[in-house]
Amino acid sequence: MLEIADIPVECGLIEIDGAFPVVKIPAPWRETPGPTWQFLASMMRNQRRTYEEKITPPLQQKLTLE
């Protein structure tokens, strides 16, 4: 689909070979600042909401003995 010349210099290329990814062109290292505390707190809140939504208490049934 793409030629190697079509890939920008600041990008890398990963191809899927069967079920495994293969790095064809490694991306250059970029010095970036780390995440902020606000971003980390937001991620944790989102994870908690997702986790709480997935857990549902089991349905309780009253057993009657006859």
Distance bins in CASP14 RR format, pairs under 12 A and 6 or more apart:
PFRMAT RR
TARGET T0000
AUTHOR 0000-0000-0000
RMODE 2
METHOD distances of the structure
MODEL  1
1 7 0 0 0 0 0 1 0 0 0 0 0
1 13 0 0 0 0 0 1 0 0 0 0 0
1 15 0 0 0 0 1 0 0 0 0 0 0
1 16 0 0 0 0 0 1 0 0 0 0 0
2 8 0 0 0 0 0 1 0 0 0 0 0
2 11 0 0 0 0 0 1 0 0 0 0 0
2 12 0 0 0 0 0 1 0 0 0 0 0
2 13 1 0 0 1 0 0 0 0 0 0 0
2 14 0 0 0 0 0 1 0 0 0 0 0
2 15 0 0 0 0 1 0 0 0 0 0 0
2 24 0 0 0 0 1 0 0 0 0 0 0
2 25 0 0 0 0 0 1 0 0 0 0 0
3 13 0 0 0 0 0 1 0 0 0 0 0
3 24 0 0 0 0 0 1 0 0 0 0 0
3 25 0 0 0 0 0 1 0 0 0 0 0
4 11 0 0 0 0 0 1 0 0 0 0 0
4 12 0 0 0 0 0 1 0 0 0 0 0
4 13 1 0 0 1 0 0 0 0 0 0 0
4 15 0 0 0 0 0 1 0 0 0 0 0
4 24 1 0 0 1 0 0 0 0 0 0 0
4 25 1 0 0 1 0 0 0 0 0 0 0
5 13 0 0 0 0 0 1 0 0 0 0 0
5 25 0 0 0 0 0 1 0 0 0 0 0
6 12 0 0 0 0 0 1 0 0 0 0 0
6 13 0 0 0 0 1 0 0 0 0 0 0
6 25 0 0 0 0 0 1 0 0 0 0 0
7 13 1 0 1 0 0 0 0 0 0 0 0
7 14 0 0 0 0 0 1 0 0 0 0 0
7 15 0 0 0 0 0 1 0 0 0 0 0
7 24 0 0 0 0 1 0 0 0 0 0 0
7 25 1 0 1 0 0 0 0 0 0 0 0
7 26 0 0 0 0 0 1 0 0 0 0 0
7 27 0 0 0 0 1 0 0 0 0 0 0
7 28 0 0 0 0 0 1 0 0 0 0 0
8 25 0 0 0 0 0 1 0 0 0 0 0
8 27 0 0 0 0 0 1 0 0 0 0 0
8 28 0 0 0 0 0 1 0 0 0 0 0
9 25 0 0 0 0 1 0 0 0 0 0 0
9 27 0 0 0 0 1 0 0 0 0 0 0
9 28 1 0 0 1 0 0 0 0 0 0 0
10 25 0 0 0 0 0 1 0 0 0 0 0
10 26 0 0 0 0 0 1 0 0 0 0 0
10 27 1 0 0 1 0 0 0 0 0 0 0
10 28 1 0 0 1 0 0 0 0 0 0 0
10 29 0 0 0 0 0 1 0 0 0 0 0
10 30 0 0 0 0 1 0 0 0 0 0 0
11 24 0 0 0 0 0 1 0 0 0 0 0
11 25 1 0 0 1 0 0 0 0 0 0 0
11 26 0 0 0 0 0 1 0 0 0 0 0
11 27 1 0 0 1 0 0 0 0 0 0 0
11 28 0 0 0 0 1 0 0 0 0 0 0
11 30 0 0 0 0 0 1 0 0 0 0 0
12 23 1 0 0 1 0 0 0 0 0 0 0
12 24 1 0 0 1 0 0 0 0 0 0 0
12 25 1 0 1 0 0 0 0 0 0 0 0
12 26 1 0 0 1 0 0 0 0 0 0 0
12 27 1 1 0 0 0 0 0 0 0 0 0
12 28 0 0 0 0 1 0 0 0 0 0 0
12 29 0 0 0 0 0 1 0 0 0 0 0
12 30 0 0 0 0 0 1 0 0 0 0 0
13 21 0 0 0 0 0 1 0 0 0 0 0
13 22 0 0 0 0 1 0 0 0 0 0 0
13 23 1 0 0 1 0 0 0 0 0 0 0
13 24 1 0 1 0 0 0 0 0 0 0 0
13 25 1 0 1 0 0 0 0 0 0 0 0
13 26 0 0 0 0 1 0 0 0 0 0 0
13 27 0 0 0 0 1 0 0 0 0 0 0
14 20 0 0 0 0 0 1 0 0 0 0 0
14 21 1 0 1 0 0 0 0 0 0 0 0
14 22 1 0 0 1 0 0 0 0 0 0 0
14 23 1 0 1 0 0 0 0 0 0 0 0
14 24 1 0 0 1 0 0 0 0 0 0 0
14 25 0 0 0 0 1 0 0 0 0 0 0
14 26 0 0 0 0 1 0 0 0 0 0 0
14 27 0 0 0 0 1 0 0 0 0 0 0
15 21 1 0 0 1 0 0 0 0 0 0 0
15 22 1 0 1 0 0 0 0 0 0 0 0
15 23 0 0 0 0 1 0 0 0 0 0 0
15 24 1 0 1 0 0 0 0 0 0 0 0
15 25 0 0 0 0 1 0 0 0 0 0 0
16 22 1 0 0 1 0 0 0 0 0 0 0
16 23 0 0 0 0 0 1 0 0 0 0 0
16 24 0 0 0 0 0 1 0 0 0 0 0
17 23 0 0 0 0 0 1 0 0 0 0 0
17 24 0 0 0 0 1 0 0 0 0 0 0
33 39 0 0 0 0 0 1 0 0 0 0 0
34 40 0 0 0 0 1 0 0 0 0 0 0
35 41 0 0 0 0 0 1 0 0 0 0 0
35 42 0 0 0 0 1 0 0 0 0 0 0
35 43 0 0 0 0 1 0 0 0 0 0 0
35 44 0 0 0 0 0 1 0 0 0 0 0
36 42 0 0 0 0 1 0 0 0 0 0 0
36 43 0 0 0 0 0 1 0 0 0 0 0
37 43 0 0 0 0 0 1 0 0 0 0 0
37 44 0 0 0 0 0 1 0 0 0 0 0
38 44 0 0 0 0 0 1 0 0 0 0 0
38 45 0 0 0 0 0 1 0 0 0 0 0
39 45 0 0 0 0 0 1 0 0 0 0 0
39 46 0 0 0 0 0 1 0 0 0 0 0
40 46 0 0 0 0 0 1 0 0 0 0 0
40 47 0 0 0 0 0 1 0 0 0 0 0
41 47 0 0 0 0 0 1 0 0 0 0 0
41 48 0 0 0 0 0 1 0 0 0 0 0
42 48 0 0 0 0 0 1 0 0 0 0 0
42 49 0 0 0 0 0 1 0 0 0 0 0
43 49 0 0 0 0 0 1 0 0 0 0 0
43 50 0 0 0 0 0 1 0 0 0 0 0
44 50 0 0 0 0 0 1 0 0 0 0 0
44 51 0 0 0 0 0 1 0 0 0 0 0
45 51 0 0 0 0 0 1 0 0 0 0 0
45 52 0 0 0 0 0 1 0 0 0 0 0
46 52 0 0 0 0 0 1 0 0 0 0 0
46 53 0 0 0 0 0 1 0 0 0 0 0
47 53 0 0 0 0 0 1 0 0 0 0 0
47 54 0 0 0 0 0 1 0 0 0 0 0
48 54 0 0 0 0 0 1 0 0 0 0 0
48 55 0 0 0 0 0 1 0 0 0 0 0
49 55 0 0 0 0 0 1 0 0 0 0 0
END
